[in-house]
C-alpha cells in the first residue's frame, strides 16, 4: 500500500514550494534588472539623457528617443484604454452570456497570443500603406494600441467581475439607473484593477520593438507632429545592438528604458494605493 503523506506535512511541503517559486521569480527579476543597470548606469549622465544622437547613435545622447517613446506610448494608451475598459464593462455588466460574448472573449484571447512581429506587419500593411499614414508616430501608436487592448480588456473584466454584486444591487434598489450604478459604484470600486491592466498594457507598449520596427521609422529627430517618423527607445536599442554601432550606448539605452518603466509602475501603484485608502476612509 502507498503511504499517504499527513495533511500537515503536505501543507508544509506545498508552502515551501510556493515560497521557493516566489523567491526564485523575484531573484530572476532582480538579476535581470540588476545586470542591465550594472552595465548601463555608468553610461547615463545629463549629456546622454538630454542631447541628440551623433553618428547614428555611436555617440551623443538619446533625448529624441525618450520623447518618441513617451509619445508613442501615450497614443497607444489613449486609444486602447477607453476601448478595453468599455469592452470589459459591456462584457461584465451588459452582455450576459451568449455567443457574441464568447466570440469577443475568444477574439481577445487570440489577439493577446499573436506575436508582436505580426502586429508590426499588420501595422505596415494597414496604417502605413493602406491608410497612407506613412512611417509615423501615429502608425506606431495605433499598432501598439492593438497589442495593449487585450491586456487591458482582460484585466478590467476580471476586476469588474470581482466586485461584490451586492453593491450594484443596492444601488439599483435605491432607484439608480444602470449607467449611474456602473459609473458611480462599479467603476470606482474596480478602478485599482483597471489601472493595473492599463499599466500592464502601457509597459508592453513602451518596451516593444518588433511591432514598431515597420511602422514608426528610424528618424533620429524629435517628432513634432503625429505624422512624423521617430525612433523609440526599444527600436534604438535594437539598432545599436544588432548593427554593432555601440554596445555601451545600447546598455545605457536599456537602463533608461528599465528605469522609465519602473518609474511609471511605481508612481501609478502609489497613486492606486492612495486611492484605495481614500475609498476605505483611511
GUVOTOR-809945 format. One record per residue (C-alpha): residue in one letter; residue number from 1; x, y, z. Coordinates in steps of 0.2 Angstrom, whole numbers, plus 5000, padded with zeros to 4 digits. Layout:
BEGIN
DRENDREN   r     k      X      Y      Z
DRENDREN   a   NUM      X      Y      Z
...
This chain:
BEGIN
DRENDREN   r     k      X      Y      Z
DRENDREN   x     1   5000   5000   5000
DRENDREN   x     2   5006   5018   4996
DRENDREN   x     3   5009   5029   5011
DRENDREN   x     4   4998   5044   5012
DRENDREN   x     5   5008   5060   5017
DRENDREN   x     6   5000   5068   5033
DRENDREN   x     7   4990   5083   5029
DRENDREN   x     8   5001   5095   5040
DRENDREN   x     9   5017   5089   5031
DRENDREN   x    10   5009   5091   5014
DRENDREN   x    11   5004   5108   5019
DRENDREN   x    12   5022   5112   5024
DRENDREN   x    13   5029   5105   5008
DRENDREN   x    14   5017   5115   4997
DRENDREN   x    15   5020   5131   5007
DRENDREN   x    16   5039   5128   5004
DRENDREN   x    17   5036   5125   4986
DRENDREN   x    18   5026   5141   4984
DRENDREN   x    19   5038   5151   4994
DRENDREN   x    20   5053   5145   4983
DRENDREN   x    21   5043   5149   4967
DRENDREN   x    22   5040   5167   4973
DRENDREN   x    23   5058   5169   4979
DRENDREN   x    24   5065   5162   4963
DRENDREN   x    25   5054   5173   4952
DRENDREN   x    26   5060   5188   4962
DRENDREN   x    27   5078   5183   4961
DRENDREN   x    28   5076   5182   4942
DRENDREN   x    29   5069   5199   4941
DRENDREN   x    30   5082   5206   4952
DRENDREN   x    31   5096   5198   4942
DRENDREN   x    32   5090   5204   4925
DRENDREN   x    33   5086   5222   4931
DRENDREN   x    34   5102   5222   4941
DRENDREN   x    35   5113   5217   4927
DRENDREN   x    36   5106   5229   4915
DRENDREN   x    37   5108   5243   4927
DRENDREN   x    38   5126   5237   4931
DRENDREN   x    39   5130   5238   4913
DRENDREN   x    40   5120   5254   4909
DRENDREN   x    41   5121   5266   4923
DRENDREN   x    42   5139   5271   4920
DRENDREN   x    43   5134   5277   4903
DRENDREN   x    44   5120   5288   4909
DRENDREN   x    45   5123   5306   4913
DRENDREN   x    46   5115   5323   4909
DRENDREN   x    47   5123   5323   4891
DRENDREN   x    48   5117   5306   4887
DRENDREN   x    49   5099   5310   4893
DRENDREN   x    50   5097   5327   4885
DRENDREN   x    51   5106   5328   4869
DRENDREN   x    52   5103   5321   4852
DRENDREN   x    53   5112   5306   4845
DRENDREN   x    54   5128   5308   4834
DRENDREN   x    55   5134   5297   4820
DRENDREN   x    56   5118   5285   4821
DRENDREN   x    57   5120   5284   4840
DRENDREN   x    58   5138   5279   4841
DRENDREN   x    59   5140   5294   4852
DRENDREN   x    60   5129   5308   4859
DRENDREN   x    61   5113   5306   4868
DRENDREN   x    62   5095   5298   4867
DRENDREN   x    63   5084   5313   4871
DRENDREN   x    64   5074   5311   4855
DRENDREN   x    65   5071   5293   4858
DRENDREN   x    66   5064   5296   4876
DRENDREN   x    67   5052   5309   4869
DRENDREN   x    68   5047   5297   4855
DRENDREN   x    69   5044   5283   4867
DRENDREN   x    70   5033   5293   4878
DRENDREN   x    71   5024   5300   4863
DRENDREN   x    72   5020   5283   4855
DRENDREN   x    73   5015   5275   4872
DRENDREN   x    74   5003   5290   4876
DRENDREN   x    75   4994   5287   4859
DRENDREN   x    76   4993   5268   4862
DRENDREN   x    77   4986   5270   4879
DRENDREN   x    78   4974   5285   4874
DRENDREN   x    79   4967   5273   4861
DRENDREN   x    80   4967   5256   4870
DRENDREN   x    81   4962   5261   4887
DRENDREN   x    82   4944   5268   4883
DRENDREN   x    83   4941   5253   4871
DRENDREN   x    84   4947   5240   4883
DRENDREN   x    85   4938   5247   4898
DRENDREN   x    86   4922   5250   4888
DRENDREN   x    87   4923   5232   4881
DRENDREN   x    88   4926   5225   4899
DRENDREN   x    89   4911   5235   4905
DRENDREN   x    90   4900   5228   4891
DRENDREN   x    91   4905   5210   4894
DRENDREN   x    92   4904   5211   4913
DRENDREN   x    93   4888   5222   4916
DRENDREN   x    94   4878   5222   4900
DRENDREN   x    95   4880   5207   4888
DRENDREN   x    96   4877   5192   4899
DRENDREN   x    97   4882   5175   4892
DRENDREN   x    98   4879   5172   4874
DRENDREN   x    99   4888   5168   4858
DRENDREN   x   100   4893   5186   4854
DRENDREN   x   101   4901   5187   4871
DRENDREN   x   102   4910   5171   4869
DRENDREN   x   103   4916   5176   4852
DRENDREN   x   104   4923   5193   4859
DRENDREN   x   105   4932   5184   4873
DRENDREN   x   106   4939   5171   4860
DRENDREN   x   107   4945   5186   4849
DRENDREN   x   108   4953   5195   4864
DRENDREN   x   109   4962   5179   4869
DRENDREN   x   110   4968   5176   4851
DRENDREN   x   111   4974   5194   4849
DRENDREN   x   112   4984   5193   4865
DRENDREN   x   113   4993   5177   4859
DRENDREN   x   114   4998   5184   4842
DRENDREN   x   115   5017   5188   4840
DRENDREN   x   116   5022   5206   4841
DRENDREN   x   117   5030   5205   4824
DRENDREN   x   118   5013   5200   4816
DRENDREN   x   119   5006   5216   4823
DRENDREN   x   120   5021   5226   4815
DRENDREN   x   121   5017   5218   4798
DRENDREN   x   122   4999   5222   4800
DRENDREN   x   123   5003   5240   4805
DRENDREN   x   124   5014   5242   4790
DRENDREN   x   125   5001   5235   4778
DRENDREN   x   126   4986   5244   4786
DRENDREN   x   127   4991   5260   4794
DRENDREN   x   128   5007   5264   4784
DRENDREN   x   129   5002   5259   4767
DRENDREN   x   130   4983   5257   4766
DRENDREN   x   131   4978   5272   4776
DRENDREN   x   132   4994   5281   4770
DRENDREN   x   133   5000   5287   4787
DRENDREN   x   134   5017   5283   4782
DRENDREN   x   135   5031   5278   4795
DRENDREN   x   136   5025   5289   4809
DRENDREN   x   137   5021   5291   4827
DRENDREN   x   138   5003   5289   4824
DRENDREN   x   139   5006   5272   4814
DRENDREN   x   140   5016   5265   4828
DRENDREN   x   141   5005   5271   4842
DRENDREN   x   142   4989   5263   4834
DRENDREN   x   143   4999   5247   4831
DRENDREN   x   144   5004   5247   4850
DRENDREN   x   145   4986   5250   4855
DRENDREN   x   146   4981   5234   4846
DRENDREN   x   147   4994   5225   4856
DRENDREN   x   148   4989   5233   4873
DRENDREN   x   149   4970   5231   4870
DRENDREN   x   150   4968   5213   4875
DRENDREN   x   151   4978   5215   4891
DRENDREN   x   152   4968   5230   4897
DRENDREN   x   153   4952   5221   4892
DRENDREN   x   154   4956   5205   4902
DRENDREN   x   155   4962   5214   4917
DRENDREN   x   156   4947   5226   4918
DRENDREN   x   157   4934   5212   4916
DRENDREN   x   158   4942   5202   4930
DRENDREN   x   159   4942   5217   4941
DRENDREN   x   160   4924   5222   4937
DRENDREN   x   161   4918   5204   4939
DRENDREN   x   162   4927   5203   4956
DRENDREN   x   163   4916   5217   4964
DRENDREN   x   164   4903   5211   4977
DRENDREN   x   165   4887   5211   4967
DRENDREN   x   166   4878   5217   4982
DRENDREN   x   167   4885   5235   4979
DRENDREN   x   168   4877   5236   4962
DRENDREN   x   169   4861   5228   4968
DRENDREN   x   170   4859   5240   4982
DRENDREN   x   171   4862   5255   4970
DRENDREN   x   172   4848   5248   4959
DRENDREN   x   173   4837   5245   4973
DRENDREN   x   174   4838   5263   4978
DRENDREN   x   175   4832   5269   4961
DRENDREN   x   176   4848   5272   4952
DRENDREN   x   177   4849   5268   4934
DRENDREN   x   178   4860   5255   4926
DRENDREN   x   179   4873   5268   4920
DRENDREN   x   180   4873   5278   4937
DRENDREN   x   181   4877   5262   4945
DRENDREN   x   182   4891   5257   4933
DRENDREN   x   183   4898   5275   4933
DRENDREN   x   184   4896   5279   4952
DRENDREN   x   185   4898   5262   4960
DRENDREN   x   186   4906   5249   4949
DRENDREN   x   187   4920   5259   4940
DRENDREN   x   188   4926   5267   4956
DRENDREN   x   189   4927   5250   4965
DRENDREN   x   190   4936   5242   4950
DRENDREN   x   191   4947   5256   4947
DRENDREN   x   192   4963   5249   4955
DRENDREN   x   193   4961   5233   4944
DRENDREN   x   194   4958   5243   4929
DRENDREN   x   195   4973   5254   4932
DRENDREN   x   196   4983   5238   4934
DRENDREN   x   197   4978   5232   4917
DRENDREN   x   198   4982   5249   4909
DRENDREN   x   199   4999   5249   4917
DRENDREN   x   200   5002   5231   4910
DRENDREN   x   201   4996   5237   4893
DRENDREN   x   202   5007   5253   4894
DRENDREN   x   203   5023   5243   4900
DRENDREN   x   204   5020   5231   4885
DRENDREN   x   205   5018   5246   4873
DRENDREN   x   206   5033   5256   4879
DRENDREN   x   207   5045   5241   4879
DRENDREN   x   208   5040   5234   4862
DRENDREN   x   209   5052   5234   4847
DRENDREN   x   210   5046   5222   4835
DRENDREN   x   211   5029   5230   4832
DRENDREN   x   212   5036   5247   4829
DRENDREN   x   213   5050   5241   4818
DRENDREN   x   214   5039   5243   4802
DRENDREN   x   215   5028   5257   4807
DRENDREN   x   216   5037   5271   4816
DRENDREN   x   217   5053   5273   4805
DRENDREN   x   218   5070   5276   4812
DRENDREN   x   219   5072   5295   4812
DRENDREN   x   220   5084   5302   4824
DRENDREN   x   221   5075   5319   4827
DRENDREN   x   222   5061   5323   4840
DRENDREN   x   223   5044   5320   4832
DRENDREN   x   224   5034   5336   4831
DRENDREN   x   225   5018   5330   4824
DRENDREN   x   226   5008   5314   4824
DRENDREN   x   227   5014   5310   4806
DRENDREN   x   228   5032   5312   4809
DRENDREN   x   229   5044   5297   4810
DRENDREN   x   230   5053   5293   4826
DRENDREN   x   231   5064   5280   4834
DRENDREN   x   232   5058   5275   4852
DRENDREN   x   233   5070   5268   4864
DRENDREN   x   234   5067   5249   4861
DRENDREN   x   235   5070   5252   4842
DRENDREN   x   236   5085   5262   4846
DRENDREN   x   237   5092   5249   4857
DRENDREN   x   238   5088   5235   4844
DRENDREN   x   239   5098   5245   4831
DRENDREN   x   240   5113   5249   4842
DRENDREN   x   241   5114   5231   4847
DRENDREN   x   242   5111   5221   4831
DRENDREN   x   243   5121   5233   4820
DRENDREN   x   244   5135   5234   4832
DRENDREN   x   245   5135   5253   4832
DRENDREN   x   246   5139   5255   4851
DRENDREN   x   247   5136   5242   4864
DRENDREN   x   248   5140   5255   4878
DRENDREN   x   249   5126   5266   4872
DRENDREN   x   250   5115   5251   4870
DRENDREN   x   251   5117   5246   4888
DRENDREN   x   252   5113   5264   4893
DRENDREN   x   253   5098   5264   4882
DRENDREN   x   254   5092   5248   4890
DRENDREN   x   255   5095   5255   4908
DRENDREN   x   256   5085   5271   4904
DRENDREN   x   257   5071   5260   4897
DRENDREN   x   258   5070   5249   4913
DRENDREN   x   259   5071   5265   4924
DRENDREN   x   260   5057   5273   4914
DRENDREN   x   261   5046   5258   4916
DRENDREN   x   262   5050   5257   4935
DRENDREN   x   263   5045   5275   4937
DRENDREN   x   264   5029   5273   4928
DRENDREN   x   265   5024   5257   4938
DRENDREN   x   266   5029   5263   4955
DRENDREN   x   267   5021   5280   4953
DRENDREN   x   268   5005   5273   4946
DRENDREN   x   269   5004   5259   4960
DRENDREN   x   270   5007   5273   4973
DRENDREN   x   271   4993   5283   4967
DRENDREN   x   272   4982   5267   4966
DRENDREN   x   273   4986   5263   4984
DRENDREN   x   274   4982   5281   4990
DRENDREN   x   275   4965   5280   4981
DRENDREN   x   276   4961   5263   4989
DRENDREN   x   277   4965   5270   5006
DRENDREN   x   278   4954   5285   5002
DRENDREN   x   279   4940   5274   4997
DRENDREN   x   280   4941   5264   5013
DRENDREN   x   281   4942   5280   5024
DRENDREN   x   282   4960   5278   5030
